[in-house]
Each structure stands twice: as structure tokens, then as C-alpha cells.
């Protein structure tokens, strides 16, 4: 959550655009994202050069030597943020407009790549040199604050705060999933080096970036010392789809900044017939939009066969099952209503998960997790596609704290169930004998079937009542009488004082 000085700095940056005549929130976010990407490109190039030097691997900087931009040439170092930021305003504006922006638009050689597709129609919109100079100085100060902030989630928080400035953000489901929740879901799934990972509602590619960072941290040698696996990581592992080109553009730049050379980021309505993906992916990580109902005429018929509904949260679950290959796994966030809704469609999708696949876990999250942008109660469903029954027991966990307060401020706290959730999920055998009064427990498949496939934790959780013994009524009345007498004595004394 962005607060204090960092919040004020972003507001000041926003005001520079506003007073400079750029008032469309989407335009502002796009321009800020481009400039942050240009700065990140410099940082990531320096970081990768250092990593390769440490590992004794060759590395050629994208800024080495002379760089050709259109029919002109320029010394590559002049395109680095750390160099041109010190130019006079007019020179900086000329370099940015004539060289840096065209350079990043054509940075990826493959014209069919995700980056090229969504940068192709990108436009540099800052109107004056003075405005660019102010924005560059403000972004430098913003990065200094981010570096000084002791939070690994600060970059995601900045994006979240920027997206919150779009009036339609909450309505369209464009508020981001908190990075610590993404990280928890990734650690629950433990991606492997040969995964094919998808997010059919990817937004700014948070889940894909989270999986990439996990693999880089946990499986670095396995992937980056193997040419075939490294090629798969860069070109075939990550797939994201969305209907918002701005989000796709931000997502493509986000992925590239994190070192993934050619992710498959596509413009697509995942629920429509244009999405023909079937049994393609080994892992799906997603937080699909819960925007109510949509026109059933545009929904793919094979999804309606699973659950005839207009509700996007149910259709996305049917989609996940279809897109996974047999043995593929899914961790997704759903609104609480999916767990206990009584409609035919609600029951049908829950039955599909339990009877035709292996539903492993239901992790109920408190309603404050998505504050201040949404107060909806949610849960994480984890299942494996089997193509036939596989569910024996379903593990339930009642998350009460995620390391942050559950109000709009979302300040850090010591209470955090996430480490416990991860540890227990990876040792489910030890959960079998836990009592229903505890925070986590297992429920047999048949019991869930007998309860109409209800997946609400409150359906199975038992409340432990502790007997409280009270004194006899006669003793209570005697104590009350004593208090009344004492009060009467005090009032008499006070009356005597006042009458003197």
C-alpha cells in the first residue's frame, strides 16, 4: 500500500502531467509506464551485465556501440536513462523523441513478439521539453524513494496506486492482485522448469512475473545453465491474455523488464470462441475479473455446456479446466459466492471440480485483502485436472491475517498466516487428523457431496463452546443490594455537603 512521502511523490508526478495538458488517466499511466520502462531498461541491462560477469558468461549490452534508429545512427550510451537525464531540457526532449522512444518501440527484433505488437502503436505524448525535464526529475526522485522503502512489494504498490487513478479501475477488475498473495500462490504451486504457464486474464502480468521470479530464484541453475530450458523460459513458458491493450502493453514491458525475452501476451477475450486453447497448459495462475454477467451469445458454447450461466467467475473456472492438460494444476482466486452459491450453474462447476478432477484445497481469505479497491470476500481454489475423479479429501484453511491490517490503510502487522498456509499445504498428510475446530482441516469428498457440493469453510468448521459458570442468582442480588446501599450512602453525604 502506497502511503506518506511515496504517495505524495506519485501525486506530484501526476500533477505535472495534468497541469501540462495531459489529462486522460490512461494516457498518463501509459506515458509514466514508458518512462519507467526506459529507466528499468538501463537498470536491468547493468544488472544482467554484472550477473554475466560474475558467472563468467559473455554479455552484449543493447547500448553497446552505435545504435541505428530508422535511417539515423547515435551512440548507444546516449540512450541510457542515466546519461540523457543530465542533458539540457531541449536536448533531452530531442533525444527522447527522435531516438529513445523509436528505439524502445523496435527493441525486440521479432515483429510478431508480444512486445512488438503492443509497442507498435505506442505514441510519445509529452508536449514540451520543460514538461519532460520535470517528469524525468520526478521519476528519479520516485525511484530513490522506492529504493529507500524497505518493501519488496513497493514497485507493485506504485502500479496499484497508478491504476487506482483510473475511474473505472475497480469496475473493470483492473486493480492488481497484491504481490504477497501472488507470491503465496506461486509458492503453493512450486512451478518447475518445464512448465507451460498461463493467465487468461493477465492484466499487467503479475502472476506470470511472480512465477518467473520464483523460477529464477529457486531453479536458476537448472534453467539458465541448460540451453533448451533457458530457451523455453524465454520463448515458450509464459502465456497471458487480456482484452485491454493498455494493460497488455504494460504487461509486455513488465515481463521484458524481468528478463523474459518473448512471452506470449495476446489480445483475446478468453471466454469467447476466439480462444480455442484446449489441454495446452501445465499450470494456470489467475485472478479473473468478477464483473457480474456478460452476454451469453459471445461465450464459447463448450463453456456453457459445463455451466450454463452469464457469471464470469463460473465461466472462467470452466475455462481453466478446458485449458489445462491432464495432470495440469490451477490456483485461482474466486469470490466467496462460488463456494456456496445455490444456482444450478454454481453447483455444476463445483461438481465438475470435485467429481471429474482433483480438488485439493480451498483457502478462504479475509475481505480486507483487496482493500482499499474492493472489499469482496474471496478464496483460493487449487485443483489438478485428471479427466476423471481424483478428489478424496479437500483441505480447508481459514486465513485470518495476511501480514497487513484489513482496513483501507493496509499497514504491515506481525499477524501473518501465509507461511503456515504454505508449510501445511506441502505436508497435507499431517493435516488428516486435525480437528474441525482448528484453523485448517480436511473434509472427505462424500461429506461435501452430501452437502450439495458446498465448499464454504463455515459449513464444516466446528465452533468450540466453553462452559461458563456464573454465581447463584441470590449471590448476584445480594451484591447488587450492597452496591445500592453504598450508592445511597454516597448520595446522602453529597446532599449534606450541598445543603451546608
C-alpha positions as CSV (number, residue, x, y, z in Angstrom):
1,X,0.0,0.0,0.0
2,X,1.4,3.4,-1.0
3,X,1.4,5.9,1.8
4,X,3.2,9.0,3.0
5,X,6.0,10.6,1.0
6,X,5.8,8.0,-1.8
7,X,2.1,8.7,-2.3
8,X,2.8,12.5,-2.4
9,X,5.6,12.0,-4.9
10,X,3.3,10.0,-7.3
11,X,0.6,12.6,-6.9
12,X,3.1,15.3,-7.7
13,X,4.2,13.4,-10.8
14,X,0.5,13.0,-11.8
15,X,0.0,16.8,-11.3
16,X,2.9,17.6,-13.7
17,X,1.0,15.7,-16.5
18,X,-2.3,17.3,-15.5
19,X,-1.0,20.9,-15.5
20,X,0.9,20.2,-18.7
21,X,-2.3,19.4,-20.5
22,X,-2.3,15.6,-20.5
23,X,-5.5,14.9,-18.6
24,X,-6.6,11.4,-19.7
25,X,-5.7,9.0,-16.9
26,X,-4.9,6.1,-19.3
27,X,-2.6,8.4,-21.3
28,X,-0.8,9.5,-18.1
29,X,-0.3,5.9,-16.9
30,X,0.9,4.8,-20.4
31,X,3.5,7.7,-20.5
32,X,4.7,7.0,-17.0
33,X,5.0,3.3,-17.8
34,X,7.0,4.0,-20.9
35,X,9.4,6.3,-18.9
36,X,9.7,3.8,-16.1
37,X,10.4,1.1,-18.6
38,X,13.2,3.2,-20.2
39,X,14.7,3.7,-16.8
40,X,14.3,0.0,-15.9
41,X,15.9,-1.0,-19.2
42,X,19.1,0.9,-18.1
43,X,19.0,-0.8,-14.6
44,X,18.3,-4.3,-15.9
45,X,21.0,-4.0,-18.6
46,X,23.5,-3.1,-15.9
47,X,22.3,-5.8,-13.6
48,X,22.5,-8.5,-16.3
49,X,26.0,-7.4,-17.3
50,X,27.1,-7.8,-13.6
51,X,25.4,-11.2,-13.3
52,X,27.1,-12.5,-16.5
53,X,30.4,-11.1,-15.3
54,X,30.0,-13.0,-12.0
55,X,29.1,-16.2,-13.8
56,X,31.8,-15.8,-16.4
57,X,29.3,-15.6,-19.3
58,X,29.5,-13.3,-22.3
59,X,27.1,-10.4,-22.4
60,X,26.4,-7.8,-25.1
61,X,24.6,-4.7,-23.9
62,X,21.8,-3.3,-26.0
63,X,23.5,0.1,-25.7
64,X,26.9,-1.0,-27.0
65,X,28.5,0.9,-29.9
66,X,26.4,2.8,-32.4
67,X,22.7,2.2,-32.5
68,X,20.7,2.5,-35.7
69,X,17.3,4.2,-35.2
70,X,15.4,4.4,-38.6
71,X,18.0,5.8,-41.0
72,X,20.0,7.6,-38.3
73,X,22.8,6.4,-36.0
74,X,23.5,7.5,-32.5
75,X,26.0,6.4,-29.8
76,X,24.1,3.8,-27.8
77,X,25.1,5.2,-24.4
78,X,23.2,8.4,-25.1
79,X,20.0,6.3,-25.0
80,X,20.7,5.3,-21.4
81,X,18.5,7.0,-18.8
82,X,21.5,7.6,-16.6
83,X,23.1,9.6,-19.4
84,X,20.3,11.6,-21.1
85,X,18.7,12.6,-17.8
86,X,21.6,15.1,-17.3
87,X,21.1,16.7,-20.7
88,X,19.6,20.2,-21.0
89,X,15.8,20.1,-21.4
90,X,15.8,20.8,-25.1
91,X,18.5,18.2,-25.9
92,X,16.8,15.6,-23.7
93,X,13.5,16.1,-25.4
94,X,15.1,15.8,-28.9
95,X,17.0,12.6,-27.9
96,X,13.8,11.1,-26.3
97,X,11.5,12.0,-29.2
98,X,13.9,11.2,-32.1
99,X,15.9,8.3,-30.7
100,X,15.0,6.8,-27.3
101,X,11.3,6.3,-28.0
102,X,11.7,4.8,-31.5
103,X,14.5,2.7,-30.1
104,X,12.3,1.1,-27.4
105,X,9.4,0.6,-29.9
106,X,11.7,-1.5,-32.1
107,X,13.7,-3.0,-29.3
108,X,12.5,-6.6,-29.9
109,X,13.7,-7.8,-33.3
110,X,10.7,-10.3,-33.7
111,X,7.9,-8.2,-35.2
112,X,5.4,-11.0,-34.1
113,X,6.5,-10.8,-30.5
114,X,4.2,-9.6,-27.7
115,X,6.4,-6.6,-27.1
116,X,6.4,-5.5,-30.8
117,X,2.6,-6.0,-31.1
118,X,1.7,-3.7,-28.2
119,X,4.5,-1.1,-28.6
120,X,3.8,-0.7,-32.4
121,X,1.0,1.8,-31.8
122,X,2.6,3.5,-28.7
123,X,2.9,7.3,-29.0
124,X,5.2,9.6,-27.1
125,X,2.7,12.3,-25.9
126,X,4.7,14.7,-23.7
127,X,4.2,18.1,-25.4
128,X,7.2,20.1,-24.2
129,X,10.8,19.8,-23.2
130,X,10.2,21.5,-19.9
131,X,7.5,19.0,-19.0
132,X,9.7,16.1,-19.9
133,X,12.5,17.5,-17.8
134,X,10.2,17.9,-14.8
135,X,8.8,14.3,-15.3
136,X,12.3,12.8,-15.5
137,X,13.4,14.6,-12.3
138,X,10.2,13.5,-10.6
139,X,10.7,9.8,-11.7
140,X,14.3,9.9,-10.4
141,X,13.1,11.1,-7.0
142,X,10.3,8.4,-7.1
143,X,12.9,5.7,-7.7
144,X,15.1,7.0,-5.0
145,X,12.1,6.7,-2.6
146,X,11.3,3.2,-3.8
147,X,14.8,2.1,-3.2
148,X,14.8,3.6,0.3
149,X,11.5,1.9,1.1
150,X,12.1,-1.4,2.9
151,X,9.5,-3.3,1.0
152,X,9.9,-5.8,-1.8
153,X,6.4,-5.1,-3.0
154,X,6.9,-1.3,-3.5
155,X,7.1,-1.4,-7.3
156,X,3.8,-3.3,-7.5
157,X,2.3,-0.9,-5.0
158,X,3.2,2.0,-7.2
159,X,1.5,0.3,-10.2
160,X,-1.6,-0.3,-8.0
161,X,-1.8,3.3,-6.9
162,X,-1.5,4.5,-10.5
163,X,-4.2,2.1,-11.6
164,X,-6.4,3.3,-8.8
165,X,-6.4,6.7,-10.5
166,X,-8.4,5.2,-13.5
167,X,-12.0,5.9,-12.6
168,X,-13.1,2.6,-14.0
169,X,-10.3,0.5,-12.4
170,X,-12.4,-1.2,-9.7
171,X,-15.4,-1.7,-12.0
172,X,-13.3,-3.4,-14.7
173,X,-11.4,-5.5,-12.3
174,X,-8.1,-3.8,-13.1
175,X,-6.9,-3.4,-9.6
176,X,-3.9,-5.6,-9.1
177,X,-3.6,-8.7,-7.0
178,X,-1.3,-7.9,-4.0
179,X,2.1,-9.2,-4.7
180,X,2.4,-11.2,-1.4
181,X,-0.8,-13.1,-2.4
182,X,0.7,-13.8,-5.9
183,X,3.9,-15.0,-4.2
184,X,1.9,-17.2,-1.8
185,X,0.0,-18.8,-4.7
186,X,3.2,-19.4,-6.7
187,X,4.9,-21.0,-3.7
188,X,1.9,-23.2,-3.2
189,X,2.2,-24.5,-6.8
190,X,6.0,-24.6,-6.9
191,X,6.5,-24.2,-10.7
192,X,9.0,-26.5,-12.4
193,X,11.5,-25.7,-15.2
194,X,9.4,-27.4,-17.9
195,X,6.0,-25.7,-17.1
196,X,3.8,-24.0,-19.6
197,X,2.1,-21.3,-17.6
198,X,-1.0,-19.3,-18.5
199,X,-3.1,-16.5,-17.1
200,X,-6.2,-16.0,-19.2
201,X,-6.9,-12.6,-17.5
202,X,-3.3,-11.4,-17.1
203,X,-3.7,-7.6,-16.8
204,X,-0.2,-6.3,-16.0
205,X,1.2,-9.9,-16.0
206,X,1.6,-10.0,-12.2
207,X,1.2,-13.8,-11.9
208,X,3.5,-14.5,-14.8
209,X,6.2,-12.2,-13.4
210,X,5.7,-13.9,-10.0
211,X,6.2,-17.3,-11.5
212,X,9.3,-16.1,-13.4
213,X,10.8,-14.6,-10.3
214,X,10.2,-17.8,-8.4
215,X,11.9,-19.9,-11.1
216,X,14.8,-17.5,-11.3
217,X,15.3,-17.8,-7.5
218,X,14.6,-21.5,-6.9
219,X,15.7,-23.1,-10.2
220,X,18.3,-20.7,-11.6
221,X,21.0,-23.3,-12.4
222,X,18.5,-25.9,-13.8
223,X,17.1,-23.3,-16.3
224,X,19.9,-20.9,-17.1
225,X,22.7,-23.5,-17.4
226,X,20.6,-25.5,-19.9
227,X,20.2,-24.1,-23.3
228,X,17.0,-25.9,-24.1
229,X,15.3,-24.9,-20.8
230,X,16.5,-21.4,-21.0
231,X,15.0,-21.1,-24.5
232,X,11.7,-22.5,-23.2
233,X,11.8,-20.0,-20.3
234,X,12.3,-17.1,-22.6
235,X,10.0,-18.1,-25.5
236,X,7.5,-20.8,-24.6
237,X,6.8,-20.9,-20.9
238,X,4.6,-17.8,-20.3
239,X,1.2,-17.1,-21.9
240,X,-1.1,-14.2,-20.9
241,X,-4.4,-13.0,-22.4
242,X,-6.4,-9.8,-21.8
243,X,-8.9,-7.5,-23.5
244,X,-7.3,-4.2,-22.5
245,X,-4.5,-3.1,-24.8
246,X,-3.1,-0.7,-22.2
247,X,-2.8,-3.5,-19.7
248,X,-1.2,-5.8,-22.3
249,X,1.3,-3.1,-23.2
250,X,2.2,-2.6,-19.5
251,X,2.3,-6.4,-19.1
252,X,4.6,-6.9,-22.1
253,X,7.0,-4.3,-20.8
254,X,6.8,-5.7,-17.3
255,X,7.7,-9.2,-18.5
256,X,10.6,-7.9,-20.6
257,X,12.0,-5.8,-17.8
258,X,12.0,-9.0,-15.7
259,X,14.2,-10.7,-18.3
260,X,11.6,-12.8,-20.2
261,X,12.5,-12.1,-23.9
262,X,9.4,-13.3,-25.7
263,X,6.4,-14.1,-23.6
264,X,3.1,-14.8,-25.4
265,X,1.0,-11.9,-24.4
266,X,-2.1,-11.8,-26.6
267,X,-5.2,-9.6,-27.1
268,X,-8.1,-12.0,-26.6
269,X,-11.4,-12.4,-25.0
270,X,-10.6,-15.6,-23.2
271,X,-14.3,-16.6,-22.7
272,X,-15.2,-16.2,-26.4
273,X,-14.9,-18.6,-29.3
274,X,-11.7,-16.8,-30.4
275,X,-10.0,-18.7,-27.5
276,X,-9.6,-22.2,-28.8
277,X,-6.9,-23.3,-26.3
278,X,-7.6,-26.8,-25.0
279,X,-5.4,-29.0,-22.9
280,X,-2.3,-26.8,-23.6
281,X,-1.0,-25.7,-20.2
282,X,0.5,-27.4,-17.2
283,X,-0.1,-24.5,-14.8
284,X,-2.7,-21.7,-14.6
285,X,-2.4,-18.9,-12.1
286,X,-5.2,-16.3,-12.2
287,X,-7.4,-13.8,-10.6
288,X,-10.1,-13.4,-13.2
289,X,-12.5,-10.3,-13.1
290,X,-15.7,-10.7,-11.1
291,X,-17.7,-8.2,-13.1
292,X,-21.0,-9.9,-12.8
293,X,-22.8,-11.0,-16.0
294,X,-22.0,-10.9,-19.7
295,X,-23.8,-11.6,-22.9
296,X,-24.1,-15.4,-23.3
297,X,-24.1,-15.0,-27.1
298,X,-20.3,-14.2,-27.1
299,X,-19.4,-17.0,-24.7
300,X,-17.8,-20.2,-26.1
301,X,-20.5,-22.9,-26.3
302,X,-18.3,-25.6,-24.8
303,X,-18.0,-23.5,-21.6
304,X,-21.8,-23.1,-21.4
305,X,-22.1,-26.9,-21.6
306,X,-20.2,-27.2,-18.3
307,X,-22.2,-24.5,-16.6
308,X,-25.0,-22.5,-18.3
309,X,-24.5,-19.1,-16.8
310,X,-23.6,-15.5,-17.6
311,X,-21.4,-15.1,-14.5
312,X,-17.8,-14.6,-15.4
313,X,-16.3,-16.2,-12.3
314,X,-18.0,-19.5,-13.1
315,X,-17.2,-19.4,-16.8
316,X,-13.5,-18.8,-16.0
317,X,-13.4,-21.9,-13.8
318,X,-14.8,-24.0,-16.7
319,X,-12.3,-22.4,-19.0
320,X,-9.4,-23.3,-16.7
321,X,-10.4,-26.9,-16.7
322,X,-10.6,-26.9,-20.5
323,X,-7.2,-25.1,-21.0
324,X,-5.3,-27.4,-18.6
325,X,-3.7,-30.6,-20.0
326,X,-4.3,-33.8,-17.9
327,X,-2.1,-33.5,-14.9
328,X,-2.1,-29.7,-15.1
329,X,-2.7,-27.7,-12.0
330,X,-4.5,-24.5,-11.2
331,X,-4.5,-21.9,-8.4
332,X,-7.1,-19.2,-8.9
333,X,-8.9,-16.6,-6.8
334,X,-12.7,-16.7,-6.8
335,X,-15.4,-14.6,-4.9
336,X,-16.9,-16.4,-1.9
337,X,-20.2,-16.8,-3.7
338,X,-18.6,-19.5,-6.0
339,X,-18.1,-21.7,-2.9
340,X,-21.7,-21.8,-1.7
341,X,-24.0,-20.4,-4.5
342,X,-27.1,-22.4,-4.8
343,X,-27.9,-22.0,-8.5
344,X,-27.6,-24.9,-10.9
345,X,-24.5,-23.3,-12.5
346,X,-22.8,-22.9,-9.2
347,X,-23.4,-26.5,-8.2
348,X,-22.4,-27.7,-11.7
349,X,-18.9,-26.2,-11.7
350,X,-18.3,-27.3,-8.1
351,X,-19.4,-30.8,-9.1
352,X,-17.0,-30.7,-12.1
353,X,-14.1,-29.8,-9.9
354,X,-14.8,-32.5,-7.3
355,X,-16.2,-35.4,-9.4
356,X,-14.2,-35.0,-12.6
357,X,-11.0,-33.5,-11.3
358,X,-8.9,-33.5,-8.1
359,X,-9.9,-30.5,-5.9
360,X,-7.1,-30.2,-3.4
361,X,-7.6,-27.0,-1.4
362,X,-10.0,-24.2,-0.5
363,X,-8.2,-21.3,1.2
364,X,-10.7,-18.7,2.5
365,X,-9.2,-15.1,2.6
366,X,-10.5,-12.2,4.7
367,X,-12.4,-9.5,2.9
368,X,-9.7,-6.9,3.6
369,X,-7.1,-8.5,1.3
370,X,-8.1,-6.4,-1.7
371,X,-8.8,-3.1,0.2
372,X,-8.9,-0.2,-0.5
373,X,-10.0,-1.1,-4.0
374,X,-12.5,-3.8,-3.2
375,X,-14.0,-5.3,-0.1
376,X,-15.2,-8.6,-1.5
377,X,-14.5,-11.9,0.4
378,X,-12.5,-14.3,-1.7
379,X,-10.9,-17.7,-1.7
380,X,-8.2,-19.6,-3.5
381,X,-9.1,-22.8,-5.2
382,X,-6.4,-25.3,-6.0
383,X,-7.1,-28.3,-8.2
384,X,-5.5,-30.7,-10.7
385,X,-7.1,-31.7,-13.9
386,X,-7.5,-35.5,-14.0
387,X,-10.3,-36.0,-16.6
388,X,-11.9,-38.4,-14.0
389,X,-12.5,-38.4,-10.3
390,X,-9.5,-37.9,-8.1
391,X,-10.8,-36.0,-5.1
392,X,-10.6,-37.9,-1.8
393,X,-10.2,-35.1,0.8
394,X,-10.4,-31.4,0.4
395,X,-8.1,-29.3,2.6
396,X,-9.7,-26.1,4.1
397,X,-7.8,-23.2,5.6
398,X,-9.3,-20.2,7.3
399,X,-6.9,-17.3,6.6
400,X,-7.4,-14.6,9.3
401,X,-4.3,-12.4,8.6
402,X,-2.0,-11.8,5.6
403,X,0.6,-9.6,7.2
404,X,-1.3,-6.4,6.7
405,X,-4.2,-4.7,8.5
406,X,-7.5,-5.4,6.9
407,X,-8.6,-1.8,6.7
408,X,-8.1,0.7,3.9
409,X,-4.6,1.6,5.2
410,X,-3.2,-1.9,4.8
411,X,-0.3,-1.3,7.2
412,X,2.2,-4.1,7.9
413,X,1.4,-6.3,11.0
414,X,3.1,-9.2,12.7
415,X,0.0,-11.4,12.2
416,X,0.5,-13.5,9.1
417,X,-0.9,-16.9,8.2
418,X,0.8,-17.2,4.8
419,X,4.0,-19.1,6.0
420,X,1.7,-21.5,7.9
421,X,-0.5,-22.0,4.8
422,X,2.4,-22.8,2.6
423,X,4.0,-25.2,5.1
424,X,0.8,-27.1,5.8
425,X,-0.2,-27.4,2.1
426,X,3.0,-29.1,1.3
427,X,2.5,-31.5,4.2
428,X,-1.2,-32.5,3.8
429,X,-0.7,-36.0,5.3
430,X,-0.2,-34.3,8.7
431,X,-3.5,-32.4,8.3
432,X,-5.7,-35.5,8.2
433,X,-6.2,-35.8,11.9
434,X,-6.7,-32.1,12.7
435,X,-10.0,-31.2,14.5
436,X,-12.7,-29.1,12.7
437,X,-12.2,-26.5,15.5
438,X,-8.7,-25.7,14.2
439,X,-7.7,-23.2,11.5
440,X,-7.1,-25.9,8.9
441,X,-8.6,-29.4,8.4
442,X,-9.6,-31.9,5.8
443,X,-13.1,-32.9,4.7
444,X,-13.9,-36.2,2.9
445,X,-15.3,-36.0,-0.6
446,X,-18.5,-37.8,0.4
447,X,-19.4,-35.3,3.1
448,X,-19.0,-32.5,0.6
449,X,-21.3,-34.3,-1.9
450,X,-23.9,-34.9,0.9
451,X,-23.8,-31.1,1.5
452,X,-24.7,-30.2,-2.1
453,X,-21.0,-29.7,-3.1
454,X,-20.9,-26.7,-0.7
455,X,-17.3,-25.5,-0.3
456,X,-17.8,-22.9,2.3
457,X,-15.5,-23.5,5.3
458,X,-18.2,-22.5,7.7
459,X,-20.2,-25.5,6.6
460,X,-17.7,-27.8,8.0
461,X,-15.9,-25.8,10.7
462,X,-17.0,-26.6,14.3
463,X,-17.2,-24.0,17.0
464,X,-15.9,-25.0,20.4
465,X,-18.2,-23.8,23.1
466,X,-16.6,-23.3,26.6
467,X,-19.0,-23.6,29.6
468,X,-19.0,-20.5,31.8
469,X,-20.2,-20.9,35.4
470,X,-22.0,-17.9,37.0
471,X,-22.6,-17.3,40.7
472,X,-26.1,-18.2,42.0
473,X,-28.8,-15.6,41.5
474,X,-29.2,-15.0,45.2
475,X,-25.4,-14.0,45.4
476,X,-25.7,-11.7,42.5
477,X,-28.8,-10.0,44.0
478,X,-27.0,-9.7,47.4
479,X,-24.1,-8.0,45.6
480,X,-26.4,-5.6,43.8
481,X,-28.2,-4.7,47.1
482,X,-24.8,-3.9,48.7
483,X,-23.9,-1.6,45.8
484,X,-27.2,0.2,46.0
485,X,-26.7,0.7,49.8
486,X,-23.2,2.1,49.2
487,X,-24.5,4.4,46.4
488,X,-27.3,5.6,48.7
489,X,-24.7,6.4,51.4
490,X,-22.6,8.4,49.0
491,X,-25.6,10.4,47.7
492,X,-26.6,11.2,51.3
493,X,-23.1,12.5,52.1
494,X,-23.2,14.6,48.9
495,X,-26.6,16.0,49.8
496,X,-25.3,17.0,53.2
497,X,-22.4,18.9,51.7
498,X,-24.6,20.7,49.2
499,X,-27.1,21.8,51.9
500,X,-24.4,23.5,54.1
